[in-house]
Amino acid sequence: MMDADNPGPGNTNVVRRSAWWKLQWYSDDDTPEERRFIIKLDLIVVPYALLAYWVKYIDQANLNNAYVSGMKEDLGFYGNELVRLQTMYIVGAVLGQIPFLFLFTYIPMYWLIPSLDVLWGIFTLLQYRGNSFAEMAAYRFFVGWFEAAFFPAMHYVFGSWYRGHEIARRGGVFYLGVGLGTLTAGLITSATTSALEGVNGLAGWRWMYIICAVITIPVGILGYFLLPGSLQKPNPWILTESDLEISRKRLARGGHAFQGKFQVGTIKKILVSTRFWVVVLVDVLFWNAGVYLNTGTFLLWIKSLNRYTTPQVNQFGTIQAALAIPYTLFTCFASDLFMGPAWAITFASTWNAVALLILTIWHGVPEGAIWFAFSSGYWAISLSSVFHGWVNNLLRDSPEERGFTLVMINILAQSSTAWTQILTFPTLDQPRYPKGFPFCLGCAVMLIVATWILHWHTKQQG
C-alpha cells in the first residue's frame, strides 16, 4: 500500500491520477467503456444499498425512540430493560452471522440479502404487539438475527465489483443510511406520537413499528431485481455478458480475484495471519469507540432536561443523525481521493475523541458544549466504509478469505459490544454514564494507534 500523497500506478487506496492535486471520479487508466460500466453500477447498486441500509437503521434505532415515547411507561421498563433489549439485538446479530462465514462464495447475494431483509421486516412489524420484556426481547433477537449478514454481505458485494480505491466513496454513500435511518426513525416516532396516539386503540410507539415494517418489506423485495450479486454469481436481471467481461478485465488489472470457493483450509490460513488479528483489533476498537451512539445516550440526556415534549425529544434527537451525513461523506471521499484510509480514520477518530473528552469531563462543562459533543458523535462511525473498503482491498486476491474475514471481524467486534455496553452504559447511569464515556474515549485513542499499526504492517508486507 502506498501513501496518500503518492497516487502512482501501484497505489490501490487512492484514485490513480496524473497529478496529486487533481481530484477526479475515475482513475486515469479507466477506459470509456469501463467508465460507462462504473456509472451503471453507481446508479443501481449504490442507491439500493443506501435505501436498504436506511430502512435497517430505522428498524434498529426505533427501539430507543419507542422507549422515550411511551414504551417505558406502557410496559413498566423502569430498570435496565432498555440496555438488555439492545443486547438481545446484538446477540441475535452475532449468532446470525456465523453461517455466513462459509456461505458468501456459495449463495447468490441477490437472493440472500433480499430474503433476509423481508424476514427482518416481518419481525419489525411484530414488535407493535409486544406486551412484556420477554416478548420484546424475542422480537429484538430475531430482528438482529435476520439483519446479521446485511452489513458484511453488502461490503462483499462492493468488493466484488469495485477496486480498492473506489470502495470507500460508494461505501460512504451506502453508510449514509445510518444517519438517515436514525433521523427518519426519530421523525416517524415524533409524527406517530403526535398524530396516531390512541388510533384503533394503539399507542403511537406501536404505530411506529407498523409504519417501519411497511417501508422495510417492499425495499427487501426490490433487492431481488437490483442487487448485482458477485462476479462469481451475478444477477442476470441487470448485468449483461458484456458487463461481466468488462468487470473481469478491470478487476484483473487491479489484482482482484473473482473466483474461489471457501474450503476448510482457508480458516487455518486466515487465523495464522498476523494481519487478520490486527484487523480484528481495529474493528473491535472501532465498534466500542462508537458504542455510545447505539445506547440512546443523546435521547436520554435530552429527555433528562425536562423541558421538551415527547415529539420534541425525538425531533432534537435527529440532530446527531443528520450531521452524520456530511461527516460520512467527507471521511469516505477524502480517503479515496487524497487521504488514504489510515489518515481518514485518524481524522475521524480524533474528532470523536474530542467529543468523548467533553462527555467524560461532564461536570462544569457548559450545556452548549454537551450539545456540541453529542452532535460530533457520528464522526465515530463515519470511518466504517473506509475501514471495510481497506479490508476488501487488502484481501482482493482471495474472494473466500475476503468473505470469511468481513464476517468474522464483524462477529468478534459486534459481540464485544454485547457485554461492554452492559458494563459501561447501564440505563440507570443515564445521562452521565461515568464509566461509559471514558471507556469509549480510551477506545477512540487506541483505534488511532491500531490503525497505524495496520498501516505499517501492510507496508512491511509490500
N, C-alpha and C positions, 0 to 999 in steps of 0.2 A: 504494500500500500504506500502510495506517495503522499506527500504533504499537500495540504490545500493550496499552498502557494506554488505548486509545481504541477499544473494541469497538462502534463505531457501525454503522449500516446499510451504510456503504461499505467496512468492513473485511472483506477476503476472506481474512485469515490467522488470525484468532482468532474463535472461536464468537461469533456475534452474540447478546447477551443484554441484558436491561434494566438490569442493574447490574454493574459491573466485578467485584465480589466473588462473584457468583452463578455457580458452576460448574454446567454442565449439558451433557447429551449432545447435545441438539438445539439448533438455533437458534430464536429467538423466532418467526421467520417460517415455520417448517415447519408445514404443515397436518397434521391427524391421518392422512390417507391417505398423505402423504409420509413421516410417521414410521413407518407400517407398512411402507412400501416400503424405507426405510433399514434397518429391523430385518431384513427378508428378505435384503437384500444382506449385512448384517453376519453373518448366521447361515450363509450359503452361501459367499460369496466369501472372506471373511477367514479362516475356518478352513481352507479348501482352500489358500489362499496360504501360510499358516503351515505346513501339512503338507508342501507341495511344497518350500518353502524349507528345511524341516527335513531332508528327505532329500538335498537338494542339498548342504547343508553336511556331512552325514555323509560323502557321497562326496568332498567337497573336502578335509575335514580328515583323512580316513583315511590319506592318504599320510604325514603327519607321525607319526601313531600307528604305522603299519606300520614306519616307519624305525627307531623306538626299540624295536620289539617283535620284531626278528629279521630284517627285510628287509636292513638294513645288512650284517649278517654273512653272511646266506644268499647275497646277490648280490654281495658284495665291494664295497660302496659306501663306500670309506674316504676319498674325496676330496670334491669339491663336487657330487657327483651329486644330492644332495637339492635344493639350490637350482636346479640345472639342470632337474630334473623339475618343480619348481614353476614355472619359467619356461616350460617347454613347455606347461603348462596355460594360462598367461596368453596365450601366442602363439595357441593354438587358440581361446581365448575371444575375443580381439581380432579375429582374422580371421573367425571365425564370425559376428560381429555385423554385418559390412559389408553383406551383402544386406538386412538388416532396416532399414537407414537409409531404405529406399524402400518397404518392403512392409507396414508396420503398417496402413496405411489400405486395403490390398487383400486381405489374408488374414485370415479369421476367427480371432480369438485362441483360441477354444475348440477349434480344430483344430491351430493352430500349436504352442502351448505343450505340450499333452499329447504330441504326436508327438515333439517334441524330448526331452521327459522320458523317454519309453520308450527312445529311442536312447542317451541318456546312461547309462541303467540297464544297457543291454547292454554298453557299453564299461567300465562299472564292474565288471561281472562278469568280463570278460576279463582284468582285472588279476590275478586269482588265479593265472593260469598264467604270469605273467611270469618269465623266467629271465635277462634281460640288461637292461643300461641302455637299449639301442636299442628293445627291445620295450616296456619300461615307458614310455619317452618317447613312443612312438607311441600307446599307450593313453591317456596323460595328455593328449596333444594332442587326441584325439577326444572325451574327456570334456569338455575345455574348449570344443571346437567346438560340441557339442550342448547345453551349458549356456549358451552365449553369450547368446542372446536372452532368457533367462528373466527376469533382473532388470529390464531396461528394459521388457520386454513386460508384466510384472505391474504396473509403475508406470503404464504406458499404460492398462491396464485400470482401475486405481484412478482415474486422471484422467478416464476416460470416464464414470464413474458418480457420483463424489463431487465436491463443491465444494471450493474451496481450503482452507477452514478445517476440513474433515472428513478430509483425506487423511493427515495425519501420524499421527493415532491409529491408523487402520487399517493404515497402512504400518508403524507401530511394532509392532503385533501380528504382522504378516507378518514383520518383521525379527527377531522373536524366534527364528525358525528358525536364524539364525546361531549364537546361543548354544546352543540346544537341539541342533542338529546336531553342533556341535563337542563338546558334552558327551556326547551319545549315542555318537559315534564313539569317544571315549575309553573309555566303559563297555563298548561292544561289543568293542573290542580287548582290554580287560582280561579280559573273560569268555572270549573265544576263546583267548587265550594261556594261560589257566588250565585251561579245560575241553576244548578241541578240539585242542590241540597234538599233532600226530602222528596224529590220527584220519584213517583212509583215506590215510595217507602224506602228509598236507598239514600244513604249518606253521600255527600259529594265525593269523598275519597273513594267510595266504591264505584261510582260512575267513572272516575279517572281510570281504573283498571279496565273497564269495558271499552272506553274510548281508545286506550293504548292498544288493546288487542285488535280492535277494528282497523287500526293503522298497520299493525305488525303482520298479520296473516297475509294480506294481499301483496305486501312487499316480498315476503318469502316466496310466494308463488311466482312473482315476476323473475326471481333469480333463475328459475329453470330455463328461461329464454335469454337472459342477458349475461350470465357468468360464462367466461370463455373456457373454464376448466384449466387444464395444463396442456403443454405441448405434447405430452405423452398420452393424455386422454382429453382431446379438445372437444368443444361443443360445436357440432355441425350446424346448429341453428344460426350461428353468427359468423363462423370462420370458414373461409374457402381454402382449397388446397393451395392456392397461390399465397394466401396469407400465411399458411403454415410453412411454406418453403422460404418465404422472406424471413420469418421469425427464426427458422433453423440457421440460416446463414449469418444473421446478425448476432445471434447468441453465441454461435460457434466462434465468431471472430472475437468476441469478448471473453472467451474461455469458459463459457457456460455449458454445462452438460444438461441434456434434456431427456436422457434415457437412463433407467436404473430402477431396480426393484429392491425393496427392503429385504435384507437377509439377516439371519440371527448374528452372523459375524460382524454386521455393521455396528451392533451395540458395543462390542469389545473395542472396535476401532475408535469409536467416539469417546467412550469412557476413560480410555488411557491417554487421551489428548489433553495436554495442559491448557490449550486454548479453550476447550469446551468448559472447563471449570472456571476459567477467568470470565468467560461469557456468562456463566451461571451467576457468578459473584456480582457482575454488573447488573444483571436483571433483578436479582434479589434486592439490591440496594435501590434500584430504580423504583420497584413496586413499593418498598417500605418508605422511601423518601416522600411519596405522594399518598400514603395510605390515609392520611387525614382528610383527603378530599372525598373519600367514599363513606366516611362515618357521620356525615351530616353536621360537621363542626360549625360551618358558616350559618346554616339554617338555625341550629340550636342556639348559637350566640345571638342572632337577630331576634329570635323569639324571647331570649332571656332579658332583652332590653325593656320588654313590657310596654312598648309604645306603639306597636303596629298590630293591625288586624291580621287574621289568618291569610286572606288573599294578599295583603301587603308583604307578609313574611315570605310567601312564595315568590312574589314579584321581585323583591330585593335579592332573594337567593339566586336569581338568574344572572346577576351582575358577574359573578365569578365565572359562570359558564360562557357568557357572551365574550368575555375577554380571552377565553381560551382560543377563540378563532384567530385573532391576529398573532397571539403568542405561537400557536402551532404553525401557522403559515410562515412566519419569519424563521423559526428554527429549522424547519424542514427544507425550505427553499434555500436558505443560507448554506445549509450543509451540502446540498447538491451543487450549488452554483459557485461558491467560493470558499466556504469554511472547511468543509470536510467534517466527518462525523465526530471526531474527538473534540474539536473546538466548539462545535454546535452544542454538544452535550454539556461541555463545561460552561458555556454561556448560560444555558437554560437552568442548569443546576445551581449556579451562583445566584441567580435571581431568586430561586426557590429557597436557598439557604438564608438570604437576607430576610425574606418574608417570615421564615420559621424562627429566625433570631428574635424578631419583634414579638411573635406569638409566645416564644419561650420566656422572654422578659416579662411581658404582660402587665404586671403591677407598675403603676406610674406612667405607663405608655398612654398618650392621648388617644381618645376614641378614633380620631381620624387615622392614626397610624394602624390601628387594628383593622379598620376598613381597607386600608392600603394593603396590609399583609394578606388578608383573605383574598382580596382582589388580584393579588400576584400569585396565588396558589397554583394556578394551572400552568405556570412555567414548569412545574414538576413533571407533568405528563406530556408537554409539548415535544419532548425529545423521543417519544416512543417509536415513531416511524423512522427516525434517524437511526436509532439503535437496531431495530429489527431489519431495516434495509442493509445496515452494515453486516449483520449476521448472514442475511441472504447472499450478500456479495462474497463474504469470506468462504462460504460453502457452495459457491456457484458450480463447482466441478463435480458435485455429487447430489442428485435430487433426493436420494434416500437418506443421506446424512443430514441434508438441509431440512427435510420434513420432520425427522426424528428430533433434531436439535430445537427447532422452533416450538415444538410441542413440549419437549422435556423442560426447557428453560422456563416456559410459561407455567408448567405444573409446579416446579420447585419454587419459583418466585411467588406465584399466587398462593400456594399452600402455606408459605411462611407468614403471609398476612392473616391467615385464619387464626393464628394464635397471637401474633404481635398486636393486632388491633384489640383483641380482648384484654390483653395485659396492659396496654398503654392508653386505650381510648374507651374505658368503661363509661356507659351512658351517664352514670351517677356522678362522674367527674366533670360533666359539662358546666359551663362552657370553657373553663380554664384549662383542663387537661394537663396537669403539671408533669405527667410522665410522657404523654403523647407527643407534644410539640418538640421537646428536647430530643426524643428518640428519632423523630423524622429529620431534625436538624443534623444529628450525627450521621444518619444515612445519606443525606444530601452531600455532605462534605466528603464522606468516604466514596460516594459514587464518582466524584471527580477524580479521586486518586485511582480508583479501579479502572476508570475509562482510559487513563494514560498508561496504566499497566498493560491493558489490552492493546492499545496503540503501539506501545514499544514491543510487545511480544509479536504482534503481527509483522512489524517491520523487520524484526530479527529473523522471521521465517521467510522473508522475501516476498 
